[in-house]
């Protein structure tokens, strides 16, 4: 007889307890085990719809008194569905209160449908239609109250429409739960390219494509996270929106929508130009950002900072003499410096090689054609500022601007984090750490776009549905983020000893191995979950849920 392990990993046989009136009996599948001096029970399921004789037959079978050893006719597995990943995601969502955050009446079917799509995005990705057709292979929809075929219009699209109407209210609840006064707010944007035609769309536009997908229209996505990287809000902008133009509305919205007055805004170089920083400060928010290369050169030119202040081991802080509340935290990363120097040398070497080929070419053409070939090479490797060249009488001459090259090399690995947050509130190291926390948002984007949630391709054609699809993906990442916090011990031991290499995807794949089987025992049918492996048991225990 197959044995099932209890929470203490001690083998325990499953037995059937028959309860209820003789005319209306039911059975309870249980195992018993000893914990200290106490006898405890674990319940696996309830059997109804069987008469007393059938229940007695089943009880005898579980005791090993009916089925002959090796009999295939008596015990059959009729069907098998994925169970572990789905039940884990749904229970985690409820443990974090996501169902009640979505709506105050979580028992409403559209809320359950929304949870199914959020969990489905985490586990299966793909289109809503594919997810609805997958009801025969997974217990996901059944766990959310739907048995039998799933109607994609009713259980997906209608639920999406209702969910999108609740977007602002949901984000307010998330902000109330995860943001507080004076807390760092991380904000960054990315783009997601689209495929197909969107003739009447107000958000699918051509613009600067951060995915390097030329020829594709896109949308721009802005993500708001707390200082730990937990997402609390997402916005969708037209694809031609510039980085910096998204910031101002966000500051005002965060203060009003999320009811937070003391805001410290952390944004990257692209969103925080000098003019935008001034506007942000006028809105009453503090700023932490990084200076771009040209801004660093300007500070050096004004003698506000000196190259000698950049140190590989220590962060040096300098105050702006004209605006003492402005702090500059000077940092240098030797590994980055080495990489940048090697890259520049490699590109300059390739540039010189190609220019020499042009010099030695026997078919040079006119001066204009020769100049065009030179310009193409310089544009290709972006080394034009280091090369001084001339084409005259079909001859090319060039030289390297060594002084400029060496000056550029001296800045390799150097970066400056600037802020107007008082030192009493955030010291120098905290300011730099706060900016580096923007990596949490980059991790979120990587998961949203490729690693786990696969926000694209987008199968929807209406703007509100596109926006809701992105919102669903954000909520799925919200669920993933909370699961990862509980699974920190597994990731910290990644690859050590005999442990396997873990990623979040491999966690989900491991949980997918937990199946719910439909079993027939002497023509009596019931559901039985597969026995947990050591890895599955560790994951479930760390997540602190019960299957």
Order of alpha helices (4+ residues) and beta strands (2+ residues): beta-beta-beta-beta-beta-alpha-beta-alpha-alpha-alpha-alpha-alpha-alpha-alpha-beta-beta-beta-alpha-beta-alpha-beta-alpha-beta-beta-alpha-alpha-beta-beta-alpha-beta-alpha-alpha-alpha-alpha-alpha-beta-beta-alpha
